[in-house]
Amino acid sequence: MTPITLLFLAVSMSADAFAASISKGAELQKPRYRHAISIGLVFGVIEAITPVLGWVAGKASQQYVQAWDHWVAFTLLTLIGLHMMHAGLKKEDKIEHRKQTLWLLVLTATATSIDAMAVGASLAFVDANIIATSLAIGLATTVMASIGTFLGNKLGKFVGHWAELIGGIVLIGIGLAVLAEHTAFFNA
């Protein structure tokens, strides 16, 4: 995986956390830097752990799917990308205001990191350094979620939709690149 691909992957994986953190920032109304960084760290740590869990599961099943692993990676990345694009295209009229709790924040961060687990599973089938990938995803998510939290009261729900839409497009592009790299169909 090239550094540029890793950067695009990390940023696209942080898109859903960015969208969720905008909502969290809007709920706080005027978040302080401390709040923004704390929320970013919760999202980032969880988002860094889940690709490793997915990678372990992918490695465990690799011997069974090695002949078509590139198709598995392509399918997972495409499905996740399409799901992110669908979420990005949905319009919500208002941001629901709820009391901020650590438990709710962890649940939200876990829900937004499920796609990173699936990406981790797909990375088990290609030549990717999972530690570097997970750290990049975690760092990008921490930064993006912190920025999203801080800007939430100014940007509201509108930016979150675009972030998920763009993130989904990037993931589909990475899936196509994996497929092109591993099949003679695209190399002809």
C-alpha positions as CSV (number, residue, x, y, z in Angstrom):
1,M,0.0,0.0,0.0
2,T,1.5,3.3,-1.0
3,P,1.6,6.3,1.4
4,I,-0.9,8.1,-0.8
5,T,-3.3,5.2,-0.7
6,L,-2.8,4.9,3.1
7,L,-3.6,8.6,3.5
8,F,-6.8,8.3,1.4
9,L,-7.8,5.2,3.3
10,A,-7.2,6.9,6.7
11,V,-9.1,10.0,5.8
12,S,-12.0,8.1,4.3
13,M,-12.2,5.9,7.3
14,S,-12.5,9.0,9.5
15,A,-15.4,10.5,7.5
16,D,-18.1,8.8,9.4
17,A,-16.5,9.7,12.8
18,F,-16.2,13.3,11.4
19,A,-19.9,13.4,10.6
20,A,-20.8,11.9,14.0
21,S,-18.5,14.4,15.8
22,I,-20.1,17.3,14.0
23,S,-23.4,16.2,15.6
24,K,-21.7,15.8,19.0
25,G,-20.3,19.3,18.6
26,A,-23.7,20.7,17.7
27,E,-25.1,19.0,20.8
28,L,-22.5,20.7,22.9
29,Q,-23.4,24.0,21.3
30,K,-20.1,25.7,22.1
31,P,-17.5,22.9,22.6
32,R,-14.2,23.8,24.2
33,Y,-10.9,22.5,22.9
34,R,-10.8,20.0,25.8
35,H,-14.1,18.5,24.7
36,A,-13.2,18.4,21.1
37,I,-9.9,16.6,21.7
38,S,-11.5,14.2,24.2
39,I,-14.2,13.2,21.8
40,G,-11.6,13.0,19.0
41,L,-9.4,10.6,21.1
42,V,-12.3,8.3,21.9
43,F,-13.2,8.1,18.2
44,G,-9.5,7.7,17.2
45,V,-8.6,5.0,19.7
46,I,-11.6,2.9,18.8
47,E,-11.1,3.5,15.1
48,A,-7.5,2.4,15.4
49,I,-8.3,-0.9,17.3
50,T,-11.1,-2.1,15.0
51,P,-9.0,-2.6,11.8
52,V,-6.6,-4.8,13.8
53,L,-9.5,-6.9,15.0
54,G,-10.8,-7.2,11.4
55,W,-7.3,-8.0,10.1
56,V,-6.9,-10.8,12.7
57,A,-10.2,-12.3,11.6
58,G,-9.2,-11.9,7.9
59,K,-5.8,-13.6,8.5
60,A,-7.6,-16.5,10.2
61,S,-9.8,-17.1,7.2
62,Q,-7.2,-16.3,4.5
63,Q,-6.2,-19.9,3.8
64,Y,-9.8,-20.6,2.8
65,V,-10.2,-17.6,0.4
66,Q,-6.7,-17.0,-0.9
67,A,-7.7,-17.7,-4.5
68,W,-10.3,-15.0,-4.5
69,D,-9.1,-12.7,-1.7
70,H,-8.9,-9.6,-4.0
71,W,-12.6,-10.1,-4.8
72,V,-13.3,-10.2,-1.1
73,A,-11.4,-7.0,-0.5
74,F,-13.0,-5.3,-3.4
75,T,-16.5,-6.4,-2.3
76,L,-16.1,-5.4,1.3
77,L,-14.6,-2.0,0.4
78,T,-17.3,-1.4,-2.2
79,L,-20.1,-2.3,0.1
80,I,-18.7,-0.1,2.9
81,G,-18.2,2.7,0.4
82,L,-21.8,2.4,-0.9
83,H,-23.1,2.3,2.6
84,M,-21.2,5.5,3.4
85,M,-22.4,7.2,0.3
86,H,-26.0,6.2,1.1
87,A,-25.6,7.6,4.6
88,G,-24.1,10.8,3.1
89,L,-27.1,11.2,0.8
90,K,-29.7,10.9,3.4
91,K,-31.1,14.2,4.6
92,E,-31.9,14.8,8.2
93,D,-33.8,17.9,9.1
94,K,-32.4,18.5,12.6
95,I,-29.7,17.4,14.9
96,E,-31.1,15.6,18.0
97,H,-29.9,17.1,21.2
98,R,-29.0,14.5,23.8
99,K,-27.0,14.6,27.0
100,Q,-23.4,13.8,26.4
101,T,-22.2,10.7,28.3
102,L,-19.0,8.7,27.9
103,W,-21.0,5.5,27.3
104,L,-23.0,7.1,24.5
105,L,-19.8,8.5,23.0
106,V,-18.1,5.0,23.1
107,L,-21.2,3.4,21.5
108,T,-21.3,6.1,18.8
109,A,-17.5,5.6,18.1
110,T,-17.9,1.8,18.0
111,A,-20.8,2.1,15.6
112,T,-18.9,4.3,13.3
113,S,-15.8,2.0,13.4
114,I,-17.5,-1.1,12.2
115,D,-16.5,-0.2,8.6
116,A,-12.9,0.0,9.8
117,M,-13.1,-3.5,11.1
118,A,-14.4,-4.7,7.7
119,V,-11.6,-2.8,6.0
120,G,-9.1,-4.4,8.3
121,A,-10.4,-7.8,7.3
122,S,-10.0,-6.9,3.6
123,L,-6.4,-5.7,4.3
124,A,-5.5,-9.1,5.5
125,F,-5.8,-10.3,1.9
126,V,-3.5,-7.7,0.4
127,D,0.1,-6.7,1.3
128,A,-0.7,-4.0,3.9
129,N,1.1,-3.1,7.1
130,I,-1.8,-3.3,9.6
131,I,0.0,-1.5,12.4
132,A,0.8,1.5,10.2
133,T,-2.6,1.4,8.7
134,S,-4.4,1.3,12.1
135,L,-2.2,4.1,13.5
136,A,-2.9,6.2,10.4
137,I,-6.6,5.6,10.6
138,G,-6.6,6.3,14.4
139,L,-4.6,9.6,14.0
140,A,-6.8,10.8,11.0
141,T,-9.9,9.9,13.0
142,T,-8.7,11.7,16.1
143,V,-7.9,14.8,14.1
144,M,-11.1,14.8,12.0
145,A,-13.3,14.0,15.0
146,S,-11.7,16.8,17.1
147,I,-12.2,19.3,14.2
148,G,-15.7,18.1,13.6
149,T,-16.6,18.5,17.3
150,F,-15.2,21.9,17.5
151,L,-16.9,23.1,14.3
152,G,-20.1,21.3,14.9
153,N,-22.0,24.3,16.2
154,K,-21.0,26.3,13.1
155,L,-21.2,23.7,10.4
156,G,-24.1,21.6,11.7
157,K,-25.4,18.6,9.8
158,F,-24.6,19.7,6.3
159,V,-20.9,19.0,6.2
160,G,-21.3,15.5,7.7
161,H,-23.3,14.3,4.6
162,W,-20.5,15.4,2.2
163,A,-17.8,13.9,4.3
164,E,-19.4,10.4,4.3
165,L,-20.2,10.7,0.6
166,I,-16.6,11.5,-0.4
167,G,-15.3,8.9,2.0
168,G,-17.5,6.3,0.4
169,I,-16.3,7.2,-3.1
170,V,-12.7,7.0,-1.9
171,L,-13.2,3.5,-0.5
172,I,-14.8,2.2,-3.7
173,G,-11.8,3.7,-5.6
174,I,-9.4,1.8,-3.3
175,G,-11.4,-1.4,-3.8
176,L,-11.2,-1.0,-7.6
177,A,-7.4,-0.4,-7.2
178,V,-7.0,-3.7,-5.3
179,L,-9.0,-5.5,-7.9
180,A,-7.0,-4.0,-10.7
181,E,-3.7,-4.9,-9.0
182,H,-4.6,-8.5,-8.5
183,T,-6.5,-9.5,-11.6
184,A,-5.4,-10.1,-15.2
185,F,-8.9,-8.8,-16.3
186,F,-7.9,-5.2,-15.4
187,N,-4.2,-5.7,-16.4
188,A,-5.0,-6.7,-20.0
